[in-house]
Structure formats: C-alpha cells, structure tokens
Amino acid sequence: MPRARTNVAVVAATAVAALLTACGAPTPAAFLEQSDRALEDATSAVATTGVALDQLRLRRLPRPYGTVVLTEQEESLGSTQQSYAATQPPASEQAVYDSTTDLLEEASGLVTEARIAVRRGRHGSYAQIRSDLAEVGSQIAEARQEIAPTVAER
C-alpha cells in the first residue's frame, strides 16, 4: 500500500509540474508571431470598419447592415484584444507587448466609436472616425513592420 501511494504522489507531482511549465511565457519568437497575428486581426477590423463607414457615408450600405458589420468587427477585435492581453510576454519583449496592447486598445475603441455613431445616426462624425481609423491603421502597419523581420527569421 505505501508504495502505491508513493507512485500516485509522484505521478500527481509530475502532472502538476508539466502543467506549470506549459503555462509559462512563450518563447520570444512565438510571442512575436502571436503579436503579429493580433495586429493582423486589428488591421482587418480597422480596414473593414473604415470601408463600412465610407459606404454608409455614401449611403451605399443600409444602416442596419452597417451596424451588424461594425458589431461583428467590435466583437472580433475585442476577442483578439482579450486573448492577447492574457499572454505572459517574455521579459525581452515587454516593449512589444505594451505597444501591441496599446494599439489593440486604440483600434478597439475606434471600432466601438464607429458602431455607436452609426447606431445613433451621427453621419457627421463618420469622416473624423474614418481619419482616426486610418491613423491607427498606419501605426499598426508600422508595428508589424518592426516585428516582421524577427517573425520571418523563424
């Protein structure tokens, strides 16, 4: 009996150690790849939101459909933002984590602002939001360019 208990304890301790190891920070290369994917998702959401605003402003897109499109972008980007924020960055990549988190937050806020403006019928604010989206889109593209050489090396 004592030997069986010892074996169970060893197996349990090994399982706990394996779980703790798996929950650690990703390698720097894996983390940079994850950062690039998150920024790619943000690029898509920002671009789609911008196109939707353009089409709504030109009255080529019905407002109810535009609202659906913007809500989907908001939810998608929110999911990306939440998933990325839960990542434990390697110490060497803290600056990438901070800047990516800031860009995801800014992009998410603009997509939310666009959805609210559309739902409230504030057509006059579309151009400014569109301009802000273009600016954050440029910042995201720059951030991806900084990460790209490292991701490509992998």
Legacy VTK file of the C-alpha trace (Angstrom):
# vtk DataFile Version 3.0
C-alpha trace
ASCII
DATASET POLYDATA
POINTS 154 float
0.000 0.000 0.000
2.618 2.652 0.846
4.370 2.032 -2.492
1.100 2.614 -4.419
0.560 5.905 -2.614
4.107 6.983 -3.407
3.580 6.207 -7.107
0.348 8.194 -7.159
2.088 11.125 -5.477
4.946 11.027 -7.993
2.509 10.916 -10.930
0.487 13.807 -9.469
3.591 15.906 -8.844
4.815 15.240 -12.386
1.455 16.258 -13.839
1.404 19.492 -11.834
4.967 20.320 -12.901
4.066 19.680 -16.559
1.028 21.945 -16.299
3.019 24.738 -14.682
5.696 24.500 -17.357
3.079 24.628 -20.133
1.543 27.769 -18.646
4.796 29.756 -18.785
5.678 32.542 -21.158
6.080 31.629 -24.822
9.486 31.850 -26.453
10.349 35.296 -27.813
9.877 34.085 -31.407
6.490 32.527 -30.641
5.440 35.644 -28.787
6.392 37.907 -31.694
4.416 35.678 -34.039
1.414 35.946 -31.712
1.840 39.733 -31.607
1.914 39.872 -35.400
-1.264 37.774 -35.649
-3.057 40.040 -33.158
-2.006 43.118 -35.130
-3.089 41.433 -38.370
-6.533 40.844 -36.845
-6.650 44.507 -35.808
-5.656 45.570 -39.336
-8.585 43.622 -40.726
-11.077 45.043 -38.227
-9.870 48.619 -38.771
-9.986 48.274 -42.566
-13.438 46.681 -42.566
-14.757 49.360 -40.234
-13.305 52.074 -42.478
-14.886 50.599 -45.613
-18.227 50.250 -43.830
-18.104 53.893 -42.718
-17.236 55.011 -46.245
-20.149 53.071 -47.698
-22.533 54.304 -45.019
-21.445 57.899 -45.598
-22.126 57.481 -49.327
-25.452 55.798 -48.491
-24.417 52.651 -50.381
-24.850 50.469 -47.316
-28.081 50.226 -45.306
-27.578 51.382 -41.741
-28.923 48.160 -40.147
-26.448 46.092 -42.153
-23.646 48.531 -41.337
-24.470 48.140 -37.671
-24.202 44.354 -37.969
-20.842 44.623 -39.738
-19.459 47.005 -37.127
-20.773 44.908 -34.236
-19.023 41.842 -35.678
-15.765 43.773 -36.031
-16.071 45.078 -32.495
-16.642 41.578 -31.092
-13.827 40.047 -33.130
-11.326 42.713 -32.134
-12.456 42.518 -28.507
-11.780 38.788 -28.517
-8.336 39.332 -30.039
-7.571 42.061 -27.520
-8.674 39.939 -24.570
-6.729 36.887 -25.724
-3.568 38.894 -26.335
-3.796 40.732 -23.015
-3.876 37.377 -21.209
-0.499 36.415 -22.683
2.548 36.425 -20.448
5.214 38.141 -22.556
8.855 37.154 -22.303
10.775 39.827 -20.385
12.785 40.629 -23.506
9.597 41.506 -25.416
7.802 43.660 -22.841
8.003 46.743 -25.074
6.352 44.846 -27.953
3.631 43.651 -25.592
2.988 47.166 -24.290
2.848 48.789 -27.731
0.699 45.995 -29.197
-1.700 46.162 -26.261
-1.965 49.949 -26.682
-2.648 49.647 -30.429
-5.272 46.946 -29.910
-6.958 49.112 -27.284
-6.935 52.177 -29.531
-8.256 50.243 -32.532
-10.956 48.615 -30.423
-12.058 51.973 -29.050
-12.370 53.420 -32.559
-14.384 50.457 -33.823
-16.702 50.868 -30.836
-16.949 54.607 -31.502
-17.882 53.861 -35.125
-20.598 51.401 -34.103
-22.098 53.892 -31.646
-22.029 56.702 -34.228
-23.790 54.517 -36.792
-26.441 53.328 -34.366
-27.141 56.901 -33.314
-27.177 58.140 -36.914
-24.334 60.617 -36.330
-23.308 60.847 -40.008
-21.290 63.991 -39.365
-18.782 62.074 -37.218
-18.013 59.356 -39.800
-15.256 61.322 -41.559
-13.351 62.025 -38.327
-13.664 58.444 -37.145
-12.519 57.283 -40.580
-9.484 59.552 -40.336
-8.676 58.240 -36.859
-9.016 54.658 -38.138
-6.578 55.417 -40.965
-4.077 56.809 -38.467
-4.245 53.804 -36.150
-4.091 51.544 -39.205
-0.805 53.209 -40.177
0.535 52.786 -36.662
-0.404 49.100 -36.707
1.317 48.652 -40.077
4.480 50.256 -38.672
4.393 47.989 -35.635
4.005 44.936 -37.865
6.987 46.075 -39.938
9.107 46.256 -36.795
8.072 42.729 -35.805
8.216 41.246 -39.335
11.985 40.656 -39.638
12.005 38.668 -36.408
8.924 36.658 -37.377
10.389 35.974 -40.831
13.598 34.582 -39.282
11.600 31.882 -37.616
LINES 1 155
154 0 1 2 3 4 5 6 7 8 9 10 11 12 13 14 15 16 17 18 19 20 21 22 23 24 25 26 27 28 29 30 31 32 33 34 35 36 37 38 39 40 41 42 43 44 45 46 47 48 49 50 51 52 53 54 55 56 57 58 59 60 61 62 63 64 65 66 67 68 69 70 71 72 73 74 75 76 77 78 79 80 81 82 83 84 85 86 87 88 89 90 91 92 93 94 95 96 97 98 99 100 101 102 103 104 105 106 107 108 109 110 111 112 113 114 115 116 117 118 119 120 121 122 123 124 125 126 127 128 129 130 131 132 133 134 135 136 137 138 139 140 141 142 143 144 145 146 147 148 149 150 151 152 153
